[in-house]
Amino acid sequence: MTKPTDRDVIRVGTRGSLLARTQTQTIVDAIIAAGHPAEPVIIRTAGDDSAAPVAEIGIGVFTKAIRDALHSGQIDVAVHSYKDLPTAPDPGLVIAAVPLREDPRDALVSRDGKVLGELPPGSVIGTSAPRRAAQLRALGLGLEIRPLRGNLDSRLGKVADGELDAVIVARAGLVRIGRADVVTEAFDPVVLLPAPAQGALAVECRSDDAELVRTLAELDDASTRASVDAERAVLATLEAGCTAPVGAIAEVVESLDDDGHIIAELSLRAVVAAEDGSDVIRASVVGPVERADQLGRELAAELLELGAGELVDTP
């Protein structure tokens, strides 16, 4: 890996939660392994100071303070859960790397090891995402959905102490903090489509720090970046925020061209659901990996033609 700069240490900013610190440490370790000193720097964000649901306190509550620290030079690199980032670019900053993605699926953690289909009507399910709540309601299982905030340990604790029958969280987070064993069921995207960019990290730095941009780019996984670009293009074209009831998942798959040669293509699926579960609109597309962003915009246009605009609250 290229030596990034002659600075004494690369300061990598992150939130203070266990999950944020754990996933940031993987980036710090990668930079150190490349031969340059690096250290994490904890930044407190507005999201850490509020117990209100994210849908109420707004987009960017977990990222603005970290980006401000990056702009001011307090830190050199920021590590975000990519799904928390607003879709609009931040002038002066660049996503220098999108490392290999962790499992993007949503996961159920329930008492007594029950899967979703075994929970009786009236069971109380906690989730922080309107997207999850909308898709759950659309399944018609008669579940009671409650908003949920707090770190992963506190969410899991609400199941253990009987306050909730189950919670739904991102499986990637549980894997990263070593708690994958508590997962009762990992949802196939056919059942519950994850948030755009779920399970992916965004490694960001100032765009004028050319050497550091080149260094961090070596952490990039091309397939993950293409998938995330397509998913976030859906969100951006729908003009929906990261808390909107929109799900999307893309993956690079092998296909055969007209001559029988194996080629890589991008498969993208998306869903928009009414928050009360009364309507669900789905669409999918397959196309060239290099057209990831355009594929996402085309799929969003199809969703809008099908009436998705009426189901999405624009910011």
Secondary structure, 3 states (H helix, E strand, C coil): CCCCCCCCCEEEEECCCHHHHHHHHHHHHHHHHCCCCEEEEECCCHHHHCCCCHHHHCCCCCCHHHHHHHHHCCCCEEEEEHHHCCCCCCCCEEEEECCCCCCCCEEEEEHHHCCHHHCCCCCEEEECCHHHHHHHHHCCCCCEEEECCCCHHHHHHHHHCCCCCEEEEEHHHHHHCCCHHHCCEECCCCCCCCCCCCCCEEEEEECCCHHHHHHHHCCCCHHHHHHHHHHHHHHHHCCCCCCCCEEEEEEEEEEECCCCCEEEEEEEEEEEECCCCCCEEEEEEEEEHHHHHHHHHHHHHHHHHCCHHHCCCCC
